[in-house]
Amino acid sequence: MPLEEVLVSIGSAALAGGLFGLVGYFKNKKQEEAFEGFDAKAFFVSVVGSAVVGGIASYMGVAPDVVSSGAIGIAVFQGLRKLAEAIFK
């Protein structure tokens, strides 16, 4: 698989993860309290995790759902949660 395809897949997965996280966050907030309680750790994990899962799925030639629901997806997101704990103290 060409590197360009993997990079495009990683970028599109990161964009989709970011948009999904933002839409879900703002959907449940009132306008006057839009940024109260924003969890940067959870947002980081969503965006980076989606990018990693998208890249792995593209490399393996499978759908992202296959990777995210398997052991690889669990390991990716748990590892990113630990990394986020260290970064966002």
BELKAPE-V448834 format. One record per residue. N is the residue number from 1. RES is the residue in one small letter. SS is DSSP state (hx for helix, st for strand, lp for the rest). PHI is phi in radians with two decimals (none if undefined). OMEGA is omega in whole degrees, 0 to 359 (NA if undefined). Layout:
N | RES | SS | PHI | OMEGA
N | RES | SS | PHI | OMEGA
//
This chain:
1 | m | lp | none | 180
2 | p | lp | -1.12 | 180
3 | l | hx | -1.06 | 181
4 | e | hx | -1.06 | 180
5 | e | hx | -1.15 | 178
6 | v | hx | -1.14 | 180
7 | l | hx | -1.13 | 177
8 | v | hx | -1.13 | 179
9 | s | hx | -1.12 | 178
10 | i | hx | -1.11 | 180
11 | g | hx | -1.11 | 180
12 | s | hx | -1.21 | 177
13 | a | hx | -1.19 | 178
14 | a | hx | -1.14 | 178
15 | l | hx | -1.10 | 179
16 | a | hx | -1.11 | 178
17 | g | hx | -1.11 | 178
18 | g | hx | -1.13 | 179
19 | l | hx | -1.13 | 179
20 | f | hx | -1.07 | 179
21 | g | hx | -1.12 | 180
22 | l | hx | -1.15 | 180
23 | v | hx | -1.10 | 179
24 | g | hx | -1.10 | 180
25 | y | hx | -1.18 | 184
26 | f | hx | -1.26 | 178
27 | k | hx | -1.11 | 183
28 | n | lp | -1.73 | 181
29 | k | lp | -2.04 | 171
30 | k | lp | -1.48 | 186
31 | q | hx | -1.07 | 183
32 | e | hx | -1.26 | 179
33 | e | hx | -2.09 | 189
34 | a | lp | -1.05 | 185
35 | f | lp | -1.85 | 176
36 | e | lp | -1.29 | 178
37 | g | lp | 1.37 | 178
38 | f | lp | -1.13 | 183
39 | d | lp | -1.77 | 182
40 | a | hx | -1.13 | 179
41 | k | hx | -1.09 | 181
42 | a | hx | -1.12 | 179
43 | f | hx | -1.14 | 178
44 | f | hx | -1.01 | 181
45 | v | hx | -1.10 | 180
46 | s | hx | -1.11 | 184
47 | v | hx | -1.22 | 183
48 | v | hx | -1.20 | 178
49 | g | hx | -1.08 | 178
50 | s | hx | -1.11 | 179
51 | a | hx | -1.14 | 180
52 | v | hx | -1.15 | 180
53 | v | hx | -1.10 | 178
54 | g | hx | -1.09 | 178
55 | g | hx | -1.16 | 178
56 | i | hx | -1.12 | 180
57 | a | hx | -1.10 | 179
58 | s | hx | -1.14 | 179
59 | y | hx | -1.12 | 181
60 | m | hx | -1.40 | 180
61 | g | lp | 1.35 | 179
62 | v | lp | -2.17 | 177
63 | a | lp | -1.30 | 179
64 | p | hx | -1.01 | 179
65 | d | hx | -1.07 | 180
66 | v | hx | -1.11 | 181
67 | v | hx | -1.27 | 185
68 | s | hx | -1.19 | 181
69 | s | lp | -1.58 | 180
70 | g | lp | -1.70 | 182
71 | a | hx | -1.11 | 179
72 | i | hx | -1.12 | 180
73 | g | hx | -1.08 | 178
74 | i | hx | -1.10 | 180
75 | a | hx | -1.11 | 179
76 | v | hx | -1.08 | 184
77 | f | hx | -1.22 | 177
78 | q | hx | -1.18 | 177
79 | g | hx | -1.09 | 179
80 | l | hx | -1.19 | 176
81 | r | hx | -1.10 | 178
82 | k | hx | -1.13 | 178
83 | l | hx | -1.10 | 179
84 | a | hx | -1.10 | 177
85 | e | hx | -1.07 | 180
86 | a | hx | -1.28 | 183
87 | i | hx | -1.34 | 187
88 | f | lp | -1.74 | 180
89 | k | lp | -1.24 | NA
//
